[in-house]
Amino acid sequence: MKTKEIKLESNSYTVVENKNDCLNIEELEGKYTDYFNDYDYILGDYAYNKLRLKGFCDKQNKKCNNINNINIKDKYLKELCAYECNYFLIKKINQ
């Protein structure tokens, strides 16, 4: 199975997770800004049919800290997102 690649502005991403096939490319493109350029991952979660985006970093990224470390993704989903929400996770492809 070929991994899906997404182009957002000048960055390319690959889909890592897509719970219940919830990723809507047009909606993601509408929410994406250059704010996310420094992040290695973007997590999109849905609550009340609204998409929220959160950037995460790999530990090696100099901008990585306690609130954006990809290792806390599951805690973020459990504590700060709607219960059992649909979400997707995309990872920046190194260029």
N, C-alpha and C positions, 0 to 999 in steps of 0.2 A: 504494500500500500504506500503510495507516494504521500509525503508530508506536504501539507498545504502551506504555500508561502504567501505572505501578505505584504504589500508595499504601502507604507504610510509616509507621506512626504518623501524624504531622502533615505528612510530606513526600511530595511526588510526584516520581516519577522516570520517565525515558524510557529505553528499551533502546537502547544505542548499538551494542553487539556481543553476539553470542550464539553462540559457536562450537559447532557440532554441536547447536544447539537444546538446550543443557544447562540453561538457567535453570529452576529449580523454585521457583515462588513460595512454596509452603508451607514449604520448607526455608529460603529466604531470610528469610521472616517469623519463623521460629523462631530465627534467628541474629542478626537485626537488633536493635540497641540504640540508645539515644539518643547513644551514643559517636559514631555516624556523622553526627550532625546538622551538624557543622562542615565536613564534606567535600562537595565538589562532585560527586564520582564515588565509586562503590563497585564494586570489582572482586571478583568471586567466582571462585575457581578450585577445581578438584576434583583431589584426589590420593587414591588408595586409597578412592574413593567417599566421601570426606569433603569438605565444603564449608568453605573458608576465605574470610574477607572482609578486604579491605584498602581503606582510604579514600585517595583522592587529591584534590588541589586544583588548580584553575586558577591560573595565575601571578598573577592579580589578587587572589586570596584572601589576606588578611593572615596566614592560618595556613599558607600555602604555604612549604615548605622543601625541602631536597635529597632527603629520603626520601619525601615525599608529593606531589611535583610530577607532574602527569599526564603530562608529557613523558618521564618515566622508565618509563612503563608497560611498554613492550616489553622494556626491560632487566630489570625486575622479573620479567616472565613467563619470560624466558630464564634468569635466574640464580637465582631464588628459588622457582620453581614446578616441578612435575614436567614432564619433557620432553613437549612437544606436548600438554599438558593441555587439557581442555575448560575454558572460562572464559566469563564474561559481564561486561559493563561497563554500568552504568547511570549516568545523569547526572541530578542534581537539577534539577527545573524551577523556575526562579525564580518566586517567588510574591509 
